Amino acid sequence: MKRNRKGLIGIESDRGYLRLRFPPQFFKRYLYLNLPDSPQNRAIAQKLAEEKNQEIQQAQIESLNF
């Protein structure tokens, strides 16, 4: 499994299905995608993970604005 940078959402396969793994500071650790593990579905999961990472980074930037 490829390791992501610390604090970012990763993709995992659990019993043949894909899920997103969230950083420890989140209450919900996993988001099950209900997609079988295949190259096409991994591309979909990667796109979702990138979108969520951007949302997290944007929220962190906005929280710094006083």
N, CA, C and O atoms as a Tripos MOL2 file, in Angstrom:
@<TRIPOS>MOLECULE
protein
  264   263    66     0     0
PROTEIN
NO_CHARGES

@<TRIPOS>ATOM
      1 N           0.8460   -1.1750    0.0000 N.3       1 MET1
      2 CA          0.0000    0.0000    0.0000 C.3       1 MET1
      3 C           0.8910    1.2370    0.0000 C.2       1 MET1
      4 O           1.8580    1.3180    0.7570 O.2       1 MET1
      5 N           0.5540    2.2020   -0.8590 N.am      2 LYS2
      6 CA          1.3070    3.4400   -0.9540 C.3       2 LYS2
      7 C           0.9480    4.3440    0.2170 C.2       2 LYS2
      8 O          -0.2290    4.5270    0.5270 O.2       2 LYS2
      9 N           1.9630    4.9110    0.8680 N.am      3 ARG3
     10 CA          1.7500    5.7800    2.0330 C.3       3 ARG3
     11 C           1.5160    7.2170    1.5560 C.2       3 ARG3
     12 O           2.2050    7.7120    0.6630 O.2       3 ARG3
     13 N           0.5420    7.8630    2.1640 N.am      4 ASN4
     14 CA          0.2820    9.2730    1.8830 C.3       4 ASN4
     15 C           1.0240   10.1330    2.8820 C.2       4 ASN4
     16 O           1.5060    9.6520    3.9080 O.2       4 ASN4
     17 N           1.1090   11.4150    2.5650 N.am      5 ARG5
     18 CA          1.7020   12.3470    3.5070 C.3       5 ARG5
     19 C           0.8800   12.3560    4.7810 C.2       5 ARG5
     20 O          -0.3240   12.1010    4.7650 O.2       5 ARG5
     21 N           1.5480   12.6530    5.8800 N.am      6 LYS6
     22 CA          0.8720   12.6630    7.1770 C.3       6 LYS6
     23 C          -0.2760   13.6690    7.1800 C.2       6 LYS6
     24 O          -0.1260   14.8070    6.7340 O.2       6 LYS6
     25 N          -1.4180   13.2300    7.6890 N.am      7 GLY7
     26 CA         -2.5530   14.1050    7.8260 C.3       7 GLY7
     27 C          -3.4920   14.1470    6.6430 C.2       7 GLY7
     28 O          -4.4920   14.8630    6.6840 O.2       7 GLY7
     29 N          -3.2020   13.4010    5.5880 N.am      8 LEU8
     30 CA         -4.0650   13.4270    4.4230 C.3       8 LEU8
     31 C          -4.8710   12.1410    4.3060 C.2       8 LEU8
     32 O          -4.5260   11.1170    4.8960 O.2       8 LEU8
     33 N          -5.9330   12.2100    3.5450 N.am      9 ILE9
     34 CA         -6.8230   11.0680    3.3440 C.3       9 ILE9
     35 C          -6.1490   10.0550    2.4220 C.2       9 ILE9
     36 O          -5.5480   10.4170    1.4110 O.2       9 ILE9
     37 N          -6.2620    8.7860    2.7890 N.am     10 GLY10
     38 CA         -5.6870    7.7170    1.9930 C.3      10 GLY10
     39 C          -6.7610    6.7690    1.4950 C.2      10 GLY10
     40 O          -7.9160    6.8380    1.9150 O.2      10 GLY10
     41 N          -6.3630    5.8850    0.5950 N.am     11 ILE11
     42 CA         -7.2640    4.8860    0.0320 C.3      11 ILE11
     43 C          -6.8040    3.5240    0.5020 C.2      11 ILE11
     44 O          -5.6140    3.2130    0.4580 O.2      11 ILE11
     45 N          -7.7490    2.7090    0.9530 N.am     12 GLU12
     46 CA         -7.4480    1.3490    1.4030 C.3      12 GLU12
     47 C          -8.4470    0.3790    0.7940 C.2      12 GLU12
     48 O          -9.5450    0.7560    0.3840 O.2      12 GLU12
     49 N          -8.0350   -0.8750    0.7500 N.am     13 SER13
     50 CA         -8.9280   -1.9460    0.3440 C.3      13 SER13
     51 C          -9.2250   -2.7970    1.5660 C.2      13 SER13
     52 O          -8.3120   -3.2570    2.2520 O.2      13 SER13
     53 N         -10.5100   -3.0030    1.8320 N.am     14 ASP14
     54 CA        -10.9380   -3.8180    2.9600 C.3      14 ASP14
     55 C         -11.8910   -4.8860    2.4360 C.2      14 ASP14
     56 O         -12.9920   -4.5770    1.9820 O.2      14 ASP14
     57 N         -11.4660   -6.1310    2.5010 N.am     15 ARG15
     58 CA        -12.2640   -7.2630    2.0200 C.3      15 ARG15
     59 C         -12.6970   -7.0940    0.5710 C.2      15 ARG15
     60 O         -13.8050   -7.4800    0.1970 O.2      15 ARG15
     61 N         -11.8230   -6.5200   -0.2360 N.am     16 GLY16
     62 CA        -12.0920   -6.3750   -1.6580 C.3      16 GLY16
     63 C         -12.8640   -5.1270   -2.0420 C.2      16 GLY16
     64 O         -13.1790   -4.9360   -3.2170 O.2      16 GLY16
     65 N         -13.1760   -4.2690   -1.0720 N.am     17 TYR17
     66 CA        -13.8920   -3.0230   -1.3470 C.3      17 TYR17
     67 C         -13.0540   -1.8390   -0.8900 C.2      17 TYR17
     68 O         -12.2820   -1.9330    0.0640 O.2      17 TYR17
     69 N         -13.2230   -0.7280   -1.5890 N.am     18 LEU18
     70 CA        -12.4180    0.4560   -1.3000 C.3      18 LEU18
     71 C         -13.0510    1.3060   -0.2070 C.2      18 LEU18
     72 O         -14.2720    1.3620   -0.0550 O.2      18 LEU18
     73 N         -12.1700    1.9710    0.5530 N.am     19 ARG19
     74 CA        -12.6080    2.9130    1.5720 C.3      19 ARG19
     75 C         -11.5790    4.0300    1.6540 C.2      19 ARG19
     76 O         -10.4130    3.8470    1.3030 O.2      19 ARG19
     77 N         -12.0280    5.1900    2.1230 N.am     20 LEU20
     78 CA        -11.1350    6.3100    2.3820 C.3      20 LEU20
     79 C         -10.7780    6.2970    3.8540 C.2      20 LEU20
     80 O         -11.6440    6.1160    4.7100 O.2      20 LEU20
     81 N          -9.5000    6.4900    4.1480 N.am     21 ARG21
     82 CA         -9.0220    6.5270    5.5360 C.3      21 ARG21
     83 C          -8.7040    7.9830    5.8810 C.2      21 ARG21
     84 O          -7.8920    8.6300    5.2210 O.2      21 ARG21
     85 N          -9.3640    8.4820    6.9310 N.am     22 PHE22
     86 CA         -9.1880    9.8680    7.3540 C.3      22 PHE22
     87 C          -8.0990    9.9620    8.4150 C.2      22 PHE22
     88 O          -7.8060    8.9770    9.0930 O.2      22 PHE22
     89 N          -7.4950   11.1440    8.5630 N.am     23 PRO23
     90 CA         -6.4800   11.3520    9.5990 C.3      23 PRO23
     91 C          -7.0670   11.1430   10.9960 C.2      23 PRO23
     92 O          -8.2830   11.2200   11.1700 O.2      23 PRO23
     93 N          -6.2220   10.8820   11.9890 N.am     24 PRO24
     94 CA         -6.6960   10.5800   13.3480 C.3      24 PRO24
     95 C          -7.5290   11.6790   14.0020 C.2      24 PRO24
     96 O          -8.3400   11.3760   14.8780 O.2      24 PRO24
     97 N          -7.3610   12.9350   13.6130 N.am     25 GLN25
     98 CA         -8.1100   14.0100   14.2730 C.3      25 GLN25
     99 C          -9.5910   14.0130   13.8950 C.2      25 GLN25
    100 O         -10.3710   14.7550   14.4920 O.2      25 GLN25
    101 N          -9.9880   13.2090   12.9310 N.am     26 PHE26
    102 CA        -11.3900   13.1290   12.5330 C.3      26 PHE26
    103 C         -12.1170   12.0790   13.3560 C.2      26 PHE26
    104 O         -11.5610   11.0330   13.6890 O.2      26 PHE26
    105 N         -13.3790   12.3790   13.6820 N.am     27 PHE27
    106 CA        -14.1880   11.4500   14.4680 C.3      27 PHE27
    107 C         -14.4370   10.1640   13.6800 C.2      27 PHE27
    108 O         -14.3320    9.0670   14.2280 O.2      27 PHE27
    109 N         -14.7620   10.3000   12.4130 N.am     28 LYS28
    110 CA        -15.0120    9.1390   11.5640 C.3      28 LYS28
    111 C         -13.7050    8.7740   10.8640 C.2      28 LYS28
    112 O         -13.1670    9.5820   10.1080 O.2      28 LYS28
    113 N         -13.1960    7.5880   11.1010 N.am     29 ARG29
    114 CA        -11.8970    7.1830   10.5460 C.3      29 ARG29
    115 C         -11.9850    6.6930    9.1060 C.2      29 ARG29
    116 O         -11.0390    6.8730    8.3390 O.2      29 ARG29
    117 N         -13.1020    6.0760    8.7240 N.am     30 TYR30
    118 CA        -13.2100    5.4800    7.3920 C.3      30 TYR30
    119 C         -14.5100    5.8830    6.7230 C.2      30 TYR30
    120 O         -15.5320    6.0720    7.3830 O.2      30 TYR30
    121 N         -14.4600    6.0130    5.4120 N.am     31 LEU31
    122 CA        -15.6440    6.2060    4.6050 C.3      31 LEU31
    123 C         -15.6430    5.0850    3.5750 C.2      31 LEU31
    124 O         -14.8290    5.0760    2.6520 O.2      31 LEU31
    125 N         -16.5610    4.1450    3.7420 N.am     32 TYR32
    126 CA        -16.6470    3.0150    2.8240 C.3      32 TYR32
    127 C         -17.3320    3.4650    1.5450 C.2      32 TYR32
    128 O         -18.4120    4.0550    1.5880 O.2      32 TYR32
    129 N         -16.7070    3.1870    0.4070 N.am     33 LEU33
    130 CA        -17.2070    3.6480   -0.8800 C.3      33 LEU33
    131 C         -18.1180    2.6350   -1.5560 C.2      33 LEU33
    132 O         -18.8010    2.9710   -2.5240 O.2      33 LEU33
    133 N         -18.1420    1.4110   -1.0680 N.am     34 ASN34
    134 CA        -18.9710    0.3470   -1.6360 C.3      34 ASN34
    135 C         -18.6310    0.1060   -3.1070 C.2      34 ASN34
    136 O         -19.5010   -0.2190   -3.9150 O.2      34 ASN34
    137 N         -17.3450    0.2730   -3.4370 N.am     35 LEU35
    138 CA        -16.8450    0.0040   -4.7830 C.3      35 LEU35
    139 C         -15.8450   -1.1430   -4.7140 C.2      35 LEU35
    140 O         -14.9490   -1.1220   -3.8700 O.2      35 LEU35
    141 N         -15.9770   -2.1410   -5.5800 N.am     36 PRO36
    142 CA        -14.9760   -3.2040   -5.6090 C.3      36 PRO36
    143 C         -13.6020   -2.6370   -5.9640 C.2      36 PRO36
    144 O         -13.5000   -1.6450   -6.6840 O.2      36 PRO36
    145 N         -12.5600   -3.2670   -5.4580 N.am     37 ASP37
    146 CA        -11.1910   -2.8220   -5.7120 C.3      37 ASP37
    147 C         -10.7950   -3.1910   -7.1390 C.2      37 ASP37
    148 O         -10.5250   -4.3540   -7.4390 O.2      37 ASP37
    149 N         -10.7650   -2.1860   -8.0120 N.am     38 SER38
    150 CA        -10.3470   -2.3630   -9.4030 C.3      38 SER38
    151 C          -9.6220   -1.0870   -9.8230 C.2      38 SER38
    152 O          -9.7700   -0.0520   -9.1730 O.2      38 SER38
    153 N          -8.8430   -1.1490  -10.8960 N.am     39 PRO39
    154 CA         -8.1280    0.0680  -11.3280 C.3      39 PRO39
    155 C          -9.0670    1.2450  -11.6310 C.2      39 PRO39
    156 O          -8.7460    2.3880  -11.3030 O.2      39 PRO39
    157 N         -10.2070    0.9790  -12.2450 N.am     40 GLN40
    158 CA        -11.1510    2.0480  -12.5640 C.3      40 GLN40
    159 C         -11.7210    2.6550  -11.2840 C.2      40 GLN40
    160 O         -11.8230    3.8770  -11.1670 O.2      40 GLN40
    161 N         -12.0910    1.8110  -10.3290 N.am     41 ASN41
    162 CA        -12.6570    2.3100   -9.0760 C.3      41 ASN41
    163 C         -11.6080    2.9930   -8.2150 C.2      41 ASN41
    164 O         -11.9320    3.9190   -7.4710 O.2      41 ASN41
    165 N         -10.3470    2.5510   -8.3000 N.am     42 ARG42
    166 CA         -9.2740    3.2390   -7.5630 C.3      42 ARG42
    167 C          -9.0920    4.6580   -8.0890 C.2      42 ARG42
    168 O          -8.8080    5.5770   -7.3200 O.2      42 ARG42
    169 N          -9.2560    4.8370   -9.3970 N.am     43 ALA43
    170 CA         -9.1630    6.1830   -9.9730 C.3      43 ALA43
    171 C         -10.2770    7.0680   -9.4250 C.2      43 ALA43
    172 O         -10.0440    8.2370   -9.1190 O.2      43 ALA43
    173 N         -11.4830    6.5210   -9.3000 N.am     44 ILE44
    174 CA        -12.6050    7.2620   -8.7250 C.3      44 ILE44
    175 C         -12.3060    7.6120   -7.2670 C.2      44 ILE44
    176 O         -12.5240    8.7450   -6.8390 O.2      44 ILE44
    177 N         -11.8090    6.6360   -6.5100 N.am     45 ALA45
    178 CA        -11.4960    6.8510   -5.0960 C.3      45 ALA45
    179 C         -10.3870    7.8920   -4.9460 C.2      45 ALA45
    180 O         -10.4320    8.7150   -4.0320 O.2      45 ALA45
    181 N          -9.4020    7.8620   -5.8290 N.am     46 GLN46
    182 CA         -8.3080    8.8320   -5.7700 C.3      46 GLN46
    183 C          -8.8370   10.2380   -5.9940 C.2      46 GLN46
    184 O          -8.4180   11.1780   -5.3180 O.2      46 GLN46
    185 N          -9.7540   10.3840   -6.9390 N.am     47 LYS47
    186 CA        -10.3330   11.6930   -7.2140 C.3      47 LYS47
    187 C         -11.1240   12.1890   -5.9990 C.2      47 LYS47
    188 O         -11.0230   13.3610   -5.6340 O.2      47 LYS47
    189 N         -11.8990   11.3180   -5.3770 N.am     48 LEU48
    190 CA        -12.6350   11.6850   -4.1680 C.3      48 LEU48
    191 C         -11.6950   12.0930   -3.0410 C.2      48 LEU48
    192 O         -11.9420   13.0790   -2.3480 O.2      48 LEU48
    193 N         -10.6130   11.3320   -2.8580 N.am     49 ALA49
    194 CA         -9.6440   11.6310   -1.8030 C.3      49 ALA49
    195 C          -9.0030   12.9960   -2.0430 C.2      49 ALA49
    196 O          -8.8230   13.7690   -1.1020 O.2      49 ALA49
    197 N          -8.6590   13.2960   -3.2870 N.am     50 GLU50
    198 CA         -8.0550   14.5880   -3.6030 C.3      50 GLU50
    199 C          -9.0210   15.7310   -3.3170 C.2      50 GLU50
    200 O          -8.6200   16.7710   -2.7960 O.2      50 GLU50
    201 N         -10.3060   15.5380   -3.6600 N.am     51 GLU51
    202 CA        -11.3050   16.5680   -3.3860 C.3      51 GLU51
    203 C         -11.4470   16.8070   -1.8850 C.2      51 GLU51
    204 O         -11.5110   17.9530   -1.4420 O.2      51 GLU51
    205 N         -11.4970   15.7350   -1.1060 N.am     52 LYS52
    206 CA        -11.6370   15.8590    0.3400 C.3      52 LYS52
    207 C         -10.3990   16.5070    0.9510 C.2      52 LYS52
    208 O         -10.5140   17.3120    1.8760 O.2      52 LYS52
    209 N          -9.2130   16.1630    0.4410 N.am     53 ASN53
    210 CA         -7.9810   16.7840    0.9300 C.3      53 ASN53
    211 C          -7.9970   18.2890    0.6750 C.2      53 ASN53
    212 O          -7.5760   19.0690    1.5290 O.2      53 ASN53
    213 N          -8.4800   18.6950   -0.4900 N.am     54 GLN54
    214 CA         -8.5670   20.1280   -0.7970 C.3      54 GLN54
    215 C          -9.5500   20.8190    0.1370 C.2      54 GLN54
    216 O          -9.2950   21.9340    0.5910 O.2      54 GLN54
    217 N         -10.6800   20.1610    0.4290 N.am     55 GLU55
    218 CA        -11.6580   20.7350    1.3570 C.3      55 GLU55
    219 C         -11.0550   20.9170    2.7480 C.2      55 GLU55
    220 O         -11.2760   21.9390    3.3980 O.2      55 GLU55
    221 N         -10.2940   19.9220    3.1980 N.am     56 ILE56
    222 CA         -9.6630   20.0020    4.5210 C.3      56 ILE56
    223 C          -8.6470   21.1370    4.5530 C.2      56 ILE56
    224 O          -8.6200   21.9210    5.5010 O.2      56 ILE56
    225 N          -7.8150   21.2280    3.5220 N.am     57 GLN57
    226 CA         -6.8010   22.2780    3.4780 C.3      57 GLN57
    227 C          -7.4440   23.6590    3.4020 C.2      57 GLN57
    228 O          -6.9560   24.6030    4.0240 O.2      57 GLN57
    229 N          -8.5370   23.7880    2.6450 N.am     58 GLN58
    230 CA         -9.2350   25.0600    2.5480 C.3      58 GLN58
    231 C          -9.8240   25.4550    3.9010 C.2      58 GLN58
    232 O          -9.7540   26.6210    4.2880 O.2      58 GLN58
    233 N         -10.4040   24.4920    4.6220 N.am     59 ALA59
    234 CA        -10.9780   24.7780    5.9330 C.3      59 ALA59
    235 C          -9.8910   25.2140    6.9080 C.2      59 ALA59
    236 O         -10.1200   26.1030    7.7280 O.2      59 ALA59
    237 N          -8.7010   24.5960    6.8300 N.am     60 GLN60
    238 CA         -7.6050   24.9910    7.7040 C.3      60 GLN60
    239 C          -7.1420   26.3960    7.4030 C.2      60 GLN60
    240 O          -6.8300   27.1580    8.3180 O.2      60 GLN60
    241 N          -7.0930   26.7470    6.1390 N.am     61 ILE61
    242 CA         -6.6790   28.1050    5.7530 C.3      61 ILE61
    243 C          -7.7070   29.1180    6.2320 C.2      61 ILE61
    244 O          -7.3440   30.1730    6.7520 O.2      61 ILE61
    245 N          -8.9950   28.8050    6.0590 N.am     62 GLU62
    246 CA        -10.0490   29.7190    6.4890 C.3      62 GLU62
    247 C         -10.0580   29.8970    8.0000 C.2      62 GLU62
    248 O         -10.3910   30.9750    8.4930 O.2      62 GLU62
    249 N          -9.6960   28.8540    8.7430 N.am     63 SER63
    250 CA         -9.6850   28.9680   10.2010 C.3      63 SER63
    251 C          -8.5380   29.8450   10.6900 C.2      63 SER63
    252 O          -8.5700   30.3250   11.8230 O.2      63 SER63
    253 N          -7.5300   30.0590    9.8570 N.am     64 LEU64
    254 CA         -6.4150   30.9280   10.2340 C.3      64 LEU64
    255 C          -6.7520   32.4040   10.0490 C.2      64 LEU64
    256 O          -6.1080   33.2740   10.6350 O.2      64 LEU64
    257 N          -7.7710   32.6810    9.2270 N.am     65 ASN65
    258 CA         -8.1770   34.0830    9.0080 C.3      65 ASN65
    259 C          -8.9660   34.5670   10.2210 C.2      65 ASN65
    260 O         -10.0490   34.0590   10.5090 O.2      65 ASN65
    261 N          -8.4290   35.5280   10.9110 N.am     66 PHE66
    262 CA         -9.0900   36.0240   12.1200 C.3      66 PHE66
    263 C         -10.0180   37.1330   11.7200 C.2      66 PHE66
    264 O         -10.6910   37.7130   12.5730 O.2      66 PHE66
@<TRIPOS>BOND
     1     1     2 1
     2     2     3 1
     3     3     4 2
     4     3     5 am
     5     5     6 1
     6     6     7 1
     7     7     8 2
     8     7     9 am
     9     9    10 1
    10    10    11 1
    11    11    12 2
    12    11    13 am
    13    13    14 1
    14    14    15 1
    15    15    16 2
    16    15    17 am
    17    17    18 1
    18    18    19 1
    19    19    20 2
    20    19    21 am
    21    21    22 1
    22    22    23 1
    23    23    24 2
    24    23    25 am
    25    25    26 1
    26    26    27 1
    27    27    28 2
    28    27    29 am
    29    29    30 1
    30    30    31 1
    31    31    32 2
    32    31    33 am
    33    33    34 1
    34    34    35 1
    35    35    36 2
    36    35    37 am
    37    37    38 1
    38    38    39 1
    39    39    40 2
    40    39    41 am
    41    41    42 1
    42    42    43 1
    43    43    44 2
    44    43    45 am
    45    45    46 1
    46    46    47 1
    47    47    48 2
    48    47    49 am
    49    49    50 1
    50    50    51 1
    51    51    52 2
    52    51    53 am
    53    53    54 1
    54    54    55 1
    55    55    56 2
    56    55    57 am
    57    57    58 1
    58    58    59 1
    59    59    60 2
    60    59    61 am
    61    61    62 1
    62    62    63 1
    63    63    64 2
    64    63    65 am
    65    65    66 1
    66    66    67 1
    67    67    68 2
    68    67    69 am
    69    69    70 1
    70    70    71 1
    71    71    72 2
    72    71    73 am
    73    73    74 1
    74    74    75 1
    75    75    76 2
    76    75    77 am
    77    77    78 1
    78    78    79 1
    79    79    80 2
    80    79    81 am
    81    81    82 1
    82    82    83 1
    83    83    84 2
    84    83    85 am
    85    85    86 1
    86    86    87 1
    87    87    88 2
    88    87    89 am
    89    89    90 1
    90    90    91 1
    91    91    92 2
    92    91    93 am
    93    93    94 1
    94    94    95 1
    95    95    96 2
    96    95    97 am
    97    97    98 1
    98    98    99 1
    99    99   100 2
   100    99   101 am
   101   101   102 1
   102   102   103 1
   103   103   104 2
   104   103   105 am
   105   105   106 1
   106   106   107 1
   107   107   108 2
   108   107   109 am
   109   109   110 1
   110   110   111 1
   111   111   112 2
   112   111   113 am
   113   113   114 1
   114   114   115 1
   115   115   116 2
   116   115   117 am
   117   117   118 1
   118   118   119 1
   119   119   120 2
   120   119   121 am
   121   121   122 1
   122   122   123 1
   123   123   124 2
   124   123   125 am
   125   125   126 1
   126   126   127 1
   127   127   128 2
   128   127   129 am
   129   129   130 1
   130   130   131 1
   131   131   132 2
   132   131   133 am
   133   133   134 1
   134   134   135 1
   135   135   136 2
   136   135   137 am
   137   137   138 1
   138   138   139 1
   139   139   140 2
   140   139   141 am
   141   141   142 1
   142   142   143 1
   143   143   144 2
   144   143   145 am
   145   145   146 1
   146   146   147 1
   147   147   148 2
   148   147   149 am
   149   149   150 1
   150   150   151 1
   151   151   152 2
   152   151   153 am
   153   153   154 1
   154   154   155 1
   155   155   156 2
   156   155   157 am
   157   157   158 1
   158   158   159 1
   159   159   160 2
   160   159   161 am
   161   161   162 1
   162   162   163 1
   163   163   164 2
   164   163   165 am
   165   165   166 1
   166   166   167 1
   167   167   168 2
   168   167   169 am
   169   169   170 1
   170   170   171 1
   171   171   172 2
   172   171   173 am
   173   173   174 1
   174   174   175 1
   175   175   176 2
   176   175   177 am
   177   177   178 1
   178   178   179 1
   179   179   180 2
   180   179   181 am
   181   181   182 1
   182   182   183 1
   183   183   184 2
   184   183   185 am
   185   185   186 1
   186   186   187 1
   187   187   188 2
   188   187   189 am
   189   189   190 1
   190   190   191 1
   191   191   192 2
   192   191   193 am
   193   193   194 1
   194   194   195 1
   195   195   196 2
   196   195   197 am
   197   197   198 1
   198   198   199 1
   199   199   200 2
   200   199   201 am
   201   201   202 1
   202   202   203 1
   203   203   204 2
   204   203   205 am
   205   205   206 1
   206   206   207 1
   207   207   208 2
   208   207   209 am
   209   209   210 1
   210   210   211 1
   211   211   212 2
   212   211   213 am
   213   213   214 1
   214   214   215 1
   215   215   216 2
   216   215   217 am
   217   217   218 1
   218   218   219 1
   219   219   220 2
   220   219   221 am
   221   221   222 1
   222   222   223 1
   223   223   224 2
   224   223   225 am
   225   225   226 1
   226   226   227 1
   227   227   228 2
   228   227   229 am
   229   229   230 1
   230   230   231 1
   231   231   232 2
   232   231   233 am
   233   233   234 1
   234   234   235 1
   235   235   236 2
   236   235   237 am
   237   237   238 1
   238   238   239 1
   239   239   240 2
   240   239   241 am
   241   241   242 1
   242   242   243 1
   243   243   244 2
   244   243   245 am
   245   245   246 1
   246   246   247 1
   247   247   248 2
   248   247   249 am
   249   249   250 1
   250   250   251 1
   251   251   252 2
   252   251   253 am
   253   253   254 1
   254   254   255 1
   255   255   256 2
   256   255   257 am
   257   257   258 1
   258   258   259 1
   259   259   260 2
   260   259   261 am
   261   261   262 1
   262   262   263 1
   263   263   264 2
@<TRIPOS>SUBSTRUCTURE
     1 MET1         2 RESIDUE 1 A MET
     2 LYS2         6 RESIDUE 1 A LYS
     3 ARG3        10 RESIDUE 1 A ARG
     4 ASN4        14 RESIDUE 1 A ASN
     5 ARG5        18 RESIDUE 1 A ARG
     6 LYS6        22 RESIDUE 1 A LYS
     7 GLY7        26 RESIDUE 1 A GLY
     8 LEU8        30 RESIDUE 1 A LEU
     9 ILE9        34 RESIDUE 1 A ILE
    10 GLY10       38 RESIDUE 1 A GLY
    11 ILE11       42 RESIDUE 1 A ILE
    12 GLU12       46 RESIDUE 1 A GLU
    13 SER13       50 RESIDUE 1 A SER
    14 ASP14       54 RESIDUE 1 A ASP
    15 ARG15       58 RESIDUE 1 A ARG
    16 GLY16       62 RESIDUE 1 A GLY
    17 TYR17       66 RESIDUE 1 A TYR
    18 LEU18       70 RESIDUE 1 A LEU
    19 ARG19       74 RESIDUE 1 A ARG
    20 LEU20       78 RESIDUE 1 A LEU
    21 ARG21       82 RESIDUE 1 A ARG
    22 PHE22       86 RESIDUE 1 A PHE
    23 PRO23       90 RESIDUE 1 A PRO
    24 PRO24       94 RESIDUE 1 A PRO
    25 GLN25       98 RESIDUE 1 A GLN
    26 PHE26      102 RESIDUE 1 A PHE
    27 PHE27      106 RESIDUE 1 A PHE
    28 LYS28      110 RESIDUE 1 A LYS
    29 ARG29      114 RESIDUE 1 A ARG
    30 TYR30      118 RESIDUE 1 A TYR
    31 LEU31      122 RESIDUE 1 A LEU
    32 TYR32      126 RESIDUE 1 A TYR
    33 LEU33      130 RESIDUE 1 A LEU
    34 ASN34      134 RESIDUE 1 A ASN
    35 LEU35      138 RESIDUE 1 A LEU
    36 PRO36      142 RESIDUE 1 A PRO
    37 ASP37      146 RESIDUE 1 A ASP
    38 SER38      150 RESIDUE 1 A SER
    39 PRO39      154 RESIDUE 1 A PRO
    40 GLN40      158 RESIDUE 1 A GLN
    41 ASN41      162 RESIDUE 1 A ASN
    42 ARG42      166 RESIDUE 1 A ARG
    43 ALA43      170 RESIDUE 1 A ALA
    44 ILE44      174 RESIDUE 1 A ILE
    45 ALA45      178 RESIDUE 1 A ALA
    46 GLN46      182 RESIDUE 1 A GLN
    47 LYS47      186 RESIDUE 1 A LYS
    48 LEU48      190 RESIDUE 1 A LEU
    49 ALA49      194 RESIDUE 1 A ALA
    50 GLU50      198 RESIDUE 1 A GLU
    51 GLU51      202 RESIDUE 1 A GLU
    52 LYS52      206 RESIDUE 1 A LYS
    53 ASN53      210 RESIDUE 1 A ASN
    54 GLN54      214 RESIDUE 1 A GLN
    55 GLU55      218 RESIDUE 1 A GLU
    56 ILE56      222 RESIDUE 1 A ILE
    57 GLN57      226 RESIDUE 1 A GLN
    58 GLN58      230 RESIDUE 1 A GLN
    59 ALA59      234 RESIDUE 1 A ALA
    60 GLN60      238 RESIDUE 1 A GLN
    61 ILE61      242 RESIDUE 1 A ILE
    62 GLU62      246 RESIDUE 1 A GLU
    63 SER63      250 RESIDUE 1 A SER
    64 LEU64      254 RESIDUE 1 A LEU
    65 ASN65      258 RESIDUE 1 A ASN
    66 PHE66      262 RESIDUE 1 A PHE
